[in-house]
Amino acid sequence: MNLAKLDQMIQDVHDGIESPLRAYGMINEVEQFIKKAKKEIGEYAKQEAEKYDTTFEADGFKFELRQGRRVWDFKNCKEWVETKEQLKDVEKRLKHAYQANSDGLVTLDKETGEIGELPEVKFTEPSLIVKQHTK
């Protein structure tokens, strides 16, 4: 499916000619294929790009080869691990307090006797999951 056909399919959905579910499913299949193709070709493309300057044009496209970014991993630091565990415990306790409050119960702070703080709950956008194509 080329870009012009995808563009036409989008317009057909807008015009009520194409089923939005069928179009969404087809786009999902194309997306999965593109991810696979990009992963398989990516290493070859990076190797080829290393023959050029960091920014270059080739085959009608502009490219920029960037070095990998720095990623921090603290899992080997005792202080970080202990603090992260404490945070998990606090989050778990606050989630239980929220649920108890939703069930009509009140949780009190052990030290002050005041009503305990509750976390805010936000919801993400609904999503539509596409499973394997059925024929």
Residue frames as qw, qx, qy, qz and C-alpha x, y, z in Angstrom:
[[0.000, 0.892, 0.452, 0.000, 0.00, 0.00, 0.00],
 [0.457, 0.277, -0.015, 0.845, 1.61, 3.28, -1.05],
 [0.108, -0.273, -0.383, 0.876, 1.21, 6.71, 0.59],
 [0.310, -0.014, -0.312, -0.898, -1.34, 7.90, -1.98],
 [0.535, -0.285, -0.745, -0.280, -3.55, 4.86, -1.27],
 [0.366, -0.345, -0.659, 0.559, -3.27, 5.49, 2.47],
 [0.050, 0.164, 0.087, -0.981, -4.21, 9.12, 1.95],
 [0.442, -0.127, -0.526, -0.716, -7.21, 8.06, -0.16],
 [0.494, -0.329, -0.801, 0.076, -8.27, 5.55, 2.49],
 [0.171, -0.290, -0.472, 0.815, -8.24, 8.33, 5.11],
 [0.266, 0.089, -0.169, -0.945, -10.41, 10.48, 2.86],
 [0.494, -0.184, -0.738, -0.421, -12.74, 7.54, 2.21],
 [0.348, -0.362, -0.754, 0.424, -13.21, 7.11, 5.98],
 [0.022, 0.267, 0.211, -0.940, -14.01, 10.84, 6.28],
 [0.391, 0.080, -0.398, -0.826, -16.48, 10.54, 3.40],
 [0.706, -0.022, 0.485, -0.515, -18.16, 7.45, 4.90],
 [0.741, 0.419, -0.422, -0.313, -17.09, 5.22, 1.99],
 [0.571, 0.260, -0.742, 0.236, -14.63, 3.08, 3.98],
 [0.750, -0.576, -0.322, -0.036, -15.23, 1.35, 7.30],
 [0.085, -0.850, 0.413, -0.316, -13.12, 3.10, 9.95],
 [0.791, -0.407, 0.449, -0.084, -12.54, -0.26, 11.67],
 [0.898, 0.323, 0.188, 0.231, -11.31, -1.91, 8.47],
 [0.382, 0.825, -0.183, 0.375, -9.08, 1.09, 7.72],
 [0.407, -0.766, 0.424, -0.259, -7.72, 1.12, 11.28],
 [0.907, -0.172, 0.382, 0.038, -6.98, -2.61, 11.09],
 [0.787, 0.526, 0.075, 0.313, -5.24, -2.26, 7.75],
 [0.121, 0.875, -0.293, 0.367, -3.17, 0.67, 8.99],
 [0.671, -0.591, 0.426, -0.137, -2.21, -1.39, 12.04],
 [0.935, 0.113, 0.273, 0.197, -0.97, -4.18, 9.76],
 [0.541, 0.737, -0.073, 0.399, 1.04, -1.69, 7.68],
 [0.249, -0.857, 0.334, -0.302, 2.48, -0.17, 10.86],
 [0.835, -0.380, 0.397, 0.014, 3.62, -3.56, 12.17],
 [0.854, 0.371, 0.178, 0.318, 5.21, -4.39, 8.81],
 [0.283, 0.860, -0.155, 0.394, 6.98, -1.02, 8.68],
 [0.513, -0.752, 0.379, -0.167, 8.36, -1.46, 12.22],
 [0.908, -0.111, 0.368, 0.166, 9.74, -4.87, 11.24],
 [0.698, 0.597, 0.112, 0.380, 11.21, -3.57, 7.99],
 [0.006, 0.922, -0.219, 0.318, 12.76, -0.52, 9.68],
 [0.686, -0.599, 0.411, -0.034, 14.37, -2.73, 12.33],
 [0.899, 0.102, 0.342, 0.253, 15.78, -5.14, 9.73],
 [0.571, 0.673, 0.106, 0.459, 17.13, -2.39, 7.47],
 [0.272, -0.960, 0.025, -0.065, 18.20, 0.06, 10.20],
 [0.692, -0.525, 0.339, 0.361, 21.62, -1.42, 10.94],
 [0.655, 0.301, 0.422, 0.550, 22.53, -1.49, 7.25],
 [0.149, 0.897, 0.223, 0.352, 21.42, 2.13, 6.88],
 [0.451, -0.874, 0.147, 0.106, 23.52, 3.22, 9.90],
 [0.741, -0.224, 0.406, 0.487, 26.57, 1.44, 8.50],
 [0.487, 0.564, 0.388, 0.542, 26.07, 3.19, 5.17],
 [0.100, -0.967, -0.142, -0.185, 25.55, 6.55, 6.89],
 [0.652, -0.644, 0.172, 0.362, 28.90, 6.22, 8.67],
 [0.657, 0.204, 0.356, 0.633, 30.55, 6.74, 5.27],
 [0.128, 0.765, 0.265, 0.572, 29.22, 10.33, 5.23],
 [0.037, 0.308, -0.386, 0.868, 29.47, 13.40, 7.46],
 [0.083, 0.245, 0.805, -0.533, 27.05, 13.52, 10.39],
 [0.449, 0.627, 0.345, -0.535, 24.58, 15.53, 8.27],
 [0.135, -0.229, 0.720, 0.641, 24.22, 14.66, 4.60],
 [0.693, 0.383, 0.075, -0.607, 21.85, 14.21, 1.68],
 [0.099, -0.222, 0.922, 0.300, 21.51, 10.93, -0.21],
 [0.005, 0.287, 0.920, 0.269, 18.93, 9.41, -2.52],
 [0.205, -0.548, -0.409, -0.701, 16.62, 12.42, -2.18],
 [0.623, -0.696, -0.357, -0.025, 16.56, 12.44, 1.64],
 [0.046, 0.736, -0.435, 0.517, 18.34, 14.50, 4.29],
 [0.846, -0.278, -0.436, 0.129, 19.97, 12.44, 7.03],
 [0.119, -0.763, 0.456, -0.442, 21.66, 13.13, 10.34],
 [0.790, -0.059, -0.585, 0.174, 23.63, 10.43, 12.13],
 [0.357, -0.748, 0.265, -0.492, 23.53, 11.03, 15.89],
 [0.281, 0.259, -0.856, 0.349, 25.52, 9.28, 18.56],
 [0.524, -0.470, -0.710, -0.037, 23.63, 7.33, 21.20],
 [0.277, -0.748, 0.093, -0.596, 22.33, 9.33, 24.15],
 [0.125, 0.282, -0.788, 0.533, 23.47, 8.86, 27.72],
 [0.714, -0.416, -0.396, -0.402, 21.20, 6.63, 29.80],
 [0.148, -0.505, 0.651, -0.547, 21.56, 6.49, 33.57],
 [0.789, -0.216, -0.551, -0.162, 21.12, 3.19, 35.43],
 [0.224, -0.617, 0.481, -0.581, 21.11, 3.42, 39.21],
 [0.905, -0.219, -0.237, -0.276, 20.15, -0.19, 39.97],
 [0.779, 0.081, -0.455, 0.424, 23.62, -0.93, 41.36],
 [0.062, 0.426, -0.348, 0.833, 23.42, 1.98, 43.86],
 [0.289, -0.309, -0.845, 0.328, 22.20, 0.85, 47.29],
 [0.059, 0.320, 0.338, -0.883, 20.83, 4.29, 48.28],
 [0.388, 0.129, -0.391, -0.825, 18.79, 4.53, 45.07],
 [0.439, -0.145, -0.863, -0.205, 17.39, 0.99, 45.43],
 [0.202, -0.339, -0.747, 0.534, 16.36, 1.58, 49.05],
 [0.170, 0.310, 0.129, -0.926, 14.76, 4.94, 48.24],
 [0.418, 0.044, -0.601, -0.680, 12.90, 3.47, 45.27],
 [0.371, -0.260, -0.890, 0.060, 11.51, 0.70, 47.50],
 [0.046, -0.372, -0.529, 0.761, 10.37, 3.32, 50.03],
 [0.298, 0.223, -0.207, -0.905, 8.63, 5.23, 47.23],
 [0.422, -0.102, -0.809, -0.397, 6.88, 2.04, 46.07],
 [0.252, -0.342, -0.817, 0.391, 5.66, 1.46, 49.63],
 [0.102, 0.357, 0.249, -0.894, 4.31, 5.04, 49.87],
 [0.373, 0.123, -0.487, -0.780, 2.58, 4.73, 46.49],
 [0.382, -0.200, -0.894, -0.120, 1.01, 1.40, 47.49],
 [0.135, -0.390, -0.673, 0.614, -0.24, 2.85, 50.79],
 [0.201, 0.335, 0.023, -0.920, -1.72, 5.92, 49.05],
 [0.383, -0.003, -0.704, -0.598, -3.42, 3.77, 46.41],
 [0.315, -0.334, -0.876, 0.150, -5.04, 1.72, 49.17],
 [0.018, -0.405, -0.427, 0.808, -6.11, 4.94, 50.93],
 [0.292, 0.181, -0.332, -0.879, -7.66, 6.21, 47.71],
 [0.413, -0.148, -0.830, -0.344, -9.54, 2.95, 47.20],
 [0.227, -0.378, -0.774, 0.455, -10.73, 2.95, 50.81],
 [0.114, 0.347, 0.158, -0.917, -11.94, 6.53, 50.37],
 [0.370, 0.064, -0.577, -0.725, -13.76, 5.51, 47.19],
 [0.435, -0.269, -0.856, -0.069, -15.46, 2.78, 49.22],
 [0.419, -0.750, -0.253, -0.445, -16.65, 5.40, 51.76],
 [0.767, -0.475, -0.236, 0.363, -13.94, 4.89, 54.38],
 [0.051, 0.959, -0.197, 0.195, -11.68, 7.61, 55.73],
 [0.837, 0.014, -0.278, 0.472, -7.98, 7.05, 56.31],
 [0.310, -0.950, 0.042, -0.021, -6.20, 9.02, 59.00],
 [0.429, 0.653, -0.503, 0.370, -2.57, 10.05, 59.23],
 [0.782, -0.288, -0.500, 0.236, -1.02, 7.94, 62.03],
 [0.459, -0.012, -0.322, 0.828, 1.04, 10.81, 63.41],
 [0.083, -0.111, 0.057, -0.989, -1.37, 13.77, 63.20],
 [0.229, 0.388, 0.811, -0.373, -4.76, 12.05, 63.29],
 [0.360, 0.519, -0.060, -0.773, -5.85, 14.22, 60.37],
 [0.840, 0.438, 0.278, -0.157, -7.49, 12.88, 57.23],
 [0.618, -0.265, 0.518, 0.529, -4.73, 11.46, 55.05],
 [0.236, 0.577, -0.362, -0.693, -3.73, 12.88, 51.71],
 [0.781, 0.308, 0.541, -0.038, -5.03, 11.14, 48.61],
 [0.320, -0.184, 0.568, 0.736, -3.41, 10.94, 45.20],
 [0.512, 0.491, -0.052, -0.703, -5.06, 12.38, 42.12],
 [0.602, 0.128, 0.768, 0.178, -6.26, 9.87, 39.58],
 [0.355, 0.581, -0.272, -0.680, -6.10, 10.68, 35.89],
 [0.801, 0.233, 0.552, -0.013, -7.14, 8.51, 32.98],
 [0.208, -0.279, 0.613, 0.709, -5.44, 8.10, 29.64],
 [0.547, 0.296, -0.265, -0.736, -7.30, 8.27, 26.37],
 [0.871, 0.084, 0.439, -0.205, -9.22, 5.11, 25.45],
 [0.020, 0.505, -0.735, -0.452, -7.39, 2.91, 22.98],
 [0.892, 0.272, 0.024, -0.359, -8.44, 0.45, 20.31],
 [0.399, -0.447, 0.782, 0.171, -6.36, -2.72, 20.22],
 [0.745, 0.422, -0.309, -0.414, -6.14, -4.61, 16.93],
 [0.719, -0.269, 0.641, 0.003, -5.62, -8.36, 17.09],
 [0.314, -0.162, 0.795, 0.493, -4.47, -10.67, 14.33],
 [0.418, 0.243, -0.347, -0.804, -6.22, -10.21, 10.98],
 [0.552, 0.177, 0.786, -0.213, -9.21, -12.50, 10.47],
 [0.161, 0.207, -0.624, -0.736, -10.25, -13.61, 7.01]]
